[in-house]
C-alpha cells in the first residue's frame, strides 16, 4: 500500500466533493458569477476521472508504474518517502478545503469596498465612459460582452430583443427602476451620458458605503458587480445626498427613491442621486449583481 | 490476479469515498465554533473564489499537458526546426504558441529538447511562448476580463513579439547549450523504458496519471498565489497600491511586474488575478503582469536553475525583465 498515493487520491476526491457541496448548497453563488457554474461542474467531473485513475496507483509499486517519462523531469510522482517538504506541499493543497469547510463564507461589505477604492473607480467610470460613448450606436467596446454566444444561461440571461427593449425603455422612462437584472446595464448607460438623465426619478436598492472626505449627508448606495468571481468584483453605485445620513450605519441595506443630478467630486462630474425617500431593508437573497448575458435562443 | 486487483481498487475507492464524506460531515460541526475577525472571513471568501474559478481551467490544462507529454514526441517537434537562426527562433515561438503547456511543465521539455540538439535560442523561444500563448490561456484571459477580446489579443501579440526579441538576444549572447553538467541519462532512472509497444489504453492511463502529477505540482503554486492575491485585496488598500504605482506608467508597471514575479501564478489562471487589479492600474501595467508572469517568475527561476547554469539564468532573467518593462512603457501611451 502506498500511503502517498492514497493521500493524493483523497485530496482529489475531497476537492470534487467540496465543490459539489458548494453547488448543492448554492453557496457557489457567493463566490462566482452563475454563468461559470457549468465549467465549474466540468472541473468536478475531471477531478472524479483523475481520482478514478489515481486509486489504481495505491496498490502499485514503483516498478510496475509504466511511465513514458524522461528521467530528467521535475515531477514528483508521489513515490518515495514522505518528508517535510512533501508534507508542506500537501498541507498547502489542503488549505482551501480546510478553510472552506471550517470558515463560513462572507458577503463582501463596506470594509472590502474601502480597499477597492470606490470613489476612484466611480470617478474612473464616469470618466472612461465619456470617452467611449461615441461608438455606443454599434455593438463594440463594452457592448460586445453581450453579443458573445454563451451556452451557460443564468438568472441574468435575456434574449437580445428583451435586452434592447430594456435599454430602449430607459431613455423615455420618467422613472428609472434599478432592478437586479437591469442594474449593471442602466448603471453603465447613466454613467455614459449622465446629462440625459438629469432630473429623472430613480429607485434603487443597495448598501450604504461612506468614505473619508464625504459630507455628513453624503453616502454611496451601491452593489457589487461580479463579472467573474468575487475577487474581481467592483462596487457600482451612486453618490447620494441623503438627509440624516450620519445616522445610517455602513453596510445597512436601504431602498431609496430620488432624482438624478450631477455632482462634482474631486473635479469630476458624477451622476448622483438626491434622495427624497428611503427605508431600511433586509439584505437580498442574492446580494450581488451580474452583467447581462444575451441568450441566443 | 487482475480481477483481485480490481476488487482491491474498488474497495479502496469506496473506502476513500466514505472517509471524505465523513470529513465533510464532521467539519460542518466546526463551523462557527470559534469566531475570527471579519477580515479573515473576507480573505477566505476571496481566496476560495479565485480558486473555484481557476480550478476548471487548471484541470483542463493539466489534461492537455498530459496528452501532449504522452502522444507528441520531441523528435517530431525537432524535425520542424529550420537551420536558419532567425527562422528557427520564429518557428520555435510559433510551435510554443501552438503548444498548450504551463510554465511548470515546459522547463523539463525544453531541457530535453536542448539535450537532443535543439539550439538554445530556439529552446528559449519555445519556453517563452509555450506558457504565454495557447488556447487555454487565451480562453481564460478572454473570460477573466469580462469577455473582452482586446486584452487577450494584446497579450498574445505583444508577448509573441517580446519572445522573439528575447530569443534573438539570447542567440547573439550565447553559443553553447548553457545546460548544467548533465549526464544525458540519469542512472537513477529505472522506470523509464522506451516502450514502443505501449497499448493505447496504457497510453491514456499515462495521460491521466501525468495530469494528476501535474495537478499536484501546480496546485500548490496556484493556491499560494490565490492566497497572496486575496491577502492583498483584503488588507492592502488599493489607494496605497495606486499611490505606490503613483498613476505613473513606470512605477505601476514595476509594481505589477513585481506581483507577477512573486505570485508565481500558473499562466492558465493568472488572468483571473490580473483582472482583479483592473480598476487600480493602467491597462499597460496589467498587460505587463500578464506577459511577464508566464515568461519568468520565482518558481520558474528555481526550475531553470536546476536545468541551466546559474549565470545564464540570471542573465536571462535580466533580459526578460528589461525587455517586458521597456516594451510596456513604450506602449503605455496606447492603452
Interface residues (C-beta under 8 A of the other chain):
Chain A: X6 X8 X9 X10 X11 X12 X13 X14 X15 X17 X18 X19 X21 X22 X28 X30 X31 X32 X36 X39 X40 X42 X43 X46 X47 X49 X50 X51 X52 X53 X54 X55 X56 X57 X58 X59 X62 X63 X65 X66 X67 X68 X69 X70 X71 X72 X73 X74 X75 X76 X77 X78 X89 X92 X93 X95 X96 X98 X99 X100 X101 X102 X103 X104 X105 X106 X108 X109 X111 X112 X114 X115 X116 X117 X120 X121 X124 X144 X145 X148 X227 X228 X229 X230 X231 X232 X234 X291
Chain B: X5 X8 X9 X12 X13 X16 X17 X19 X20 X21 X23 X24 X27 X28 X30 X31 X32 X36 X38 X39 X40 X41 X42 X44 X45 X46 X47 X48 X49 X50 X51 X52 X53 X55 X56 X57 X59 X60 X63 X69 X70 X104 X107 X108 X111 X112 X115 X143 X144 X146 X147 X148 X149 X182 X185 X186 X188 X189 X190 X191 X192 X193 X194 X195 X198 X202 X203 X205 X206 X208 X209 X210 X211 X212 X213 X214 X215 X216 X217 X219 X220 X223 X224 X226 X227 X229 X230 X233 X234 X235 X236 X237 X238 X239 X242 X272 X273 X275 X276 X278 X279 X280 X303 X306
